[in-house]
Amino acid sequence: MEFIDYYNILGISKTATENEIKSAYRKLARKHHPDLNPNDATAKSKFQQINEANEVLSDPEKRKKYDKYGKDWQHAEEIEKARQQQQARGSAGRRQSAQDFSGDFGGDFSEFFESMYGAGGGSRSRRAGFRGQDINAELHLDLRDVYQTEKRTITVNGKSIRLTIPAGVENGQVIKIAGHGGPGVNGGPNGDLYITFSIANDPKFKREGSNLYANVDVDLYTAVLGGDIMVDTFDGKVKLKVAAETQSGTKVKLKGKGFPVYKSEGTFGDLYITFHVKLPSNLTQQEKDLFTELSKLRSHGN
């Protein structure tokens, strides 16, 4: 198994902090994401390496093992156990050089495994199977992509995976797809795939859980006299009645016009609309005169 320098893949130093690792991963994942580089085999391969590097270096325990054991980091416990067994046999009288079990393999412990279990043949049955590593991936979507349940195909670790994305999935939510991680070793089970959803807000709507929030402009005359206006909801326009003398900043709730509730088919949150009263501009002289008259009427009335 060839050694892969995860630090080099992410373009960071071996002393990189957790935040530096996260920042480097996100930047590279966006750049090489298959959705942004269709039919680009190089970008696809790079994206897989980036996910693999992040999966190891973002986990303190895995990173510690990787720094110590290199490409054999997944077998750290077996390596240490084998060392102890070999040391025990040596202390019991077997004449083995100390170099056989405590020498410097330059980060490659494959020789050590072979010395303990053999490279094949009759020793194969004694070699334990190891579970493949888990893989973390990030899927970038727009808010409208998760308004309805939809199917999408993604490519991870060289495999195309058909996903059903439930309506209402949350930003930052993680799902596990069992058996779609790294391949097992010596007949061991595959690892799992963990997908984190990164969902951007819509330009017109802000989402908080299953509720949506939006701002709507209302002209001065409608705000003062009242009337009907058409407003955008996430699934189309609706007519909304504006009460007379509506103040700027007034909030109204449209029940059931929010976002789907995750895994609760047919259930929606609410849409909260904040009115912003727009003052007229470029007034004619006649309009200014009328506002002056109105001002006088208000003054006399008080």
N, C-alpha and C positions, 0 to 999 in steps of 0.2 A: 504494500500500500504506500503510495507516494506521499511524502510530507507536503502539506499545504500550509503556507504561511498566512494565517487569518489576519494578522496585523497588517501585512502588506496589502491584502485584498481590500481592507477598509481604509488604507492609507493613513494609519495611525501608528503611534509608537507603542512599545510594550508597557509604558507607564501611563497610557491613556486612562482617563477617568471614565466613570460610567456615563456621564453626560456627553463626553467626547465620542464615546462609542456609539451612543444613541444618535447623536447628531450626524456622524459620518454615515451610519447605516441609512438613515432616512434620506439623506441627500443622494446617495448612490442608488438606493432602491427606486426612487422616483425617476432618476436618469435612465436606468436600465430596465424599467418595468416592461414586460412583454406587451402590455396593452398600448404602450407608447412607442414600441419598436416592433410592430408586426412583421413577421417573416424574417426577422434578424436573428440568426442562430447565435451570433457572437454575444449580442445583448442578452439573449435568453440564458446562455451559459454563465455569463457574468452575474446575472441576477440570482441564479442558483447559488453561486459561490458566495455572493454577498449575504444571502439569507443564512447559509451554513455558517459563515464567519460570525455573524451577529448572534446566532443561536448559541454558539459556544462562548464567545467573549462577553456577552451580556449577562451570563450566568456566573456568579463569583466562584462556585464550586467547580463548574466545568472549566472555567478559565484557569483556575489553579492547577487542575489536572493536566490541561493542555500545555501550560507553561513548563510543567515538570516532565511530562511523558511524550510530548510531541504528538505524532500521528497515532500513537497507541493510548491516548488519554482515556478512551472509552473503556479500556481494560485495566485501569489503575488498580482496582481492588484485587483483580486476579494476579497482577504483577507482584503486588506486595505479598499476597498469600503465597505465591510460588517462591518468592525470595525466602520467606520464613520457613517454608518446607525444605527448601534446599539447604538452608543454613542448619536446620535441625538434623538433616541427614549427615551433613558434613561434621557436625559436632559429635555425632554418634560413631564416627570412625571412618566415613568414606573420605578417601584422599582426593580432595578437589582443591584446585587453586582458588584463592579468594577472588581472583579475577573472573572466575566462572559465574559468580552470582552477585558481585558488587562492583564490577568494572564499569568503565564509562563507555556506553554504547552510543554516545553522541546524540541522545534523544530518541534512538531507534531501538525499541525493546523486542523487535521481532526475533532477533537471535536468541534472546532470553527465553521466549516462548518455545522456540524450537528445541532449545537445550533441555527444557522441562518435559515437553509433550511430543517432540518429534515433528518432522516436517511432513509426514504422511505415512502411508503403509499401515502397519499394524497399530501405530500410535494414534491414528485418526479417531478411533472410537473414544479415546481418552480426552479429546480436545472439546472443551465446552463451547456451546453456542452462545453468542452474545446478542443482545437486543440492539437494533439499529438506533442511531441517534434521532431525537426529535428535531423537527424543522419548524422554524417560525417564519411566517410570511405576512406581508401587509397588503391588503386589498383596498385600493383607493376608489371611492365611489362618490357620486353626487347625491344630494338629498333625494332627488327625484328617482334615483336608481333603486331606492329602498322603500318607495311609497307603495309599491305592489310587489308581491312575491314573484320572483323571476329566477330563471335558470341561467347560469353563466359558466363558461369553460375557462379555467385558468391552467397555467402550466407551472408546475413546481417540481424541481428535482428531475427534470427531463420527462415528466409524465403529465398528460392532460387529464384534468380532474373536472368532472361535471358537478357543479354546485347548485343547490337550491337555496337561494337567499330569501329568508322569510321577510315579509313586509314588517317594517318597524324596527329592524335591527339597529342597535345603538352605536354611535361613534365610540371607538375604543373597545367594543365588545369582541370577545375571543371565542372562536368555536374550534373544536377538536375533530379532526378526521382521522380515525384510527387506521393504522397500518399504511399510511401514505407518507411516512417520514423516510429516514435513511434505511437502506437495506440491512438486514441482520447479518451477522458473521457466523460462519460455521453452522448454518441452519437455524440460527436464532431468529426471533420474530422481528419484523420491521418496526421502526419507530413510528411516532404519530406526527401528524401535521397540525400545527396550530396557526390559525388565520386570524389576524387582528384587522378589524374593519376601521378604516379611516374615512369618515364621511364629512364632506364639506357642507356648510350651510348654503341654502339657496339665497340668491341676491335679494329676494323680496321677503323671505320668511326666515325667522329665527326659531330654531327648535329647542325645546326644553322637555325632555321626556317625550310624552305623546301630545303635548300642547305646542301650538304654533303661535308666533307673535308677528304682527305686521303693522306698518304705519300707513295711514291713508290720508291724503290731502283733501280738504273740504273748502270750497270757495266761501268767501265771507257771507254772501247772500244766502246760501243754503244753510250755513251755520246759524245765521240770525233768524231766518224765516222758517227753517225746516224744509224737508223734502226728501226725495229718494235719490240714491246714487248707486252706481254699479261698482262693486269691489271684487278684487281677485281673491279667490281661495285657491287651495292647492290643486283642486280638481275642476276648476272653472269659475266663471263669474256668477255672482248672486246679487240680487237687488237688496239694498239695505236702507232702512228708513232712518233719517237723521232728524232728531228732535229739534224743535225751535230753540233758539238761544243756546246751542251747543258750544261749550267752551273748548278752546284748544287744549289738548291733553286728555280729553274725555276718552274713557276706554269702554268698549262694548265686547260682549262675548258671543260668538257664534257657536252654539253647542254642536258637537259632533263634526265640526269642520276642521279639526286638527289633523294629527298624524295617526296612522294605524298603531294600535297597541300590539307589541311584539307577541306573536303566537297566541293572539286572541282574535280570531277571524271575525270581521264585521264590527269590531269595536274601535272607536276613534276618540282621540282627545278633542280638545276645543281650540278654536281659533280666537285669539284676543287681538282686537284692532284698536289702535290708538289714533284718534283724529288729530290732525294738525290743520288749523285754520289758516288758509293762505290769504293774505291781504292783497287787494288789487293794486296793480302798478300801471304806470303810464296813463294816469287819469286825465280825462279831458277837463276843460274849464267848467263845463256844465256839471260834470260829476263832482268836481271839487266844491262847486257852489251848493250842490245838494247835500254834500256831507257837512258843509258849513251850516246849512239850515237845520240839518238833523242835530248837529252839536248844540245849536241854540235852543232847539226844542227840548233837548235833554237837560240843558242848564235851567231853563224856565220851569221844567217839571220838577226839578229838585229845589 
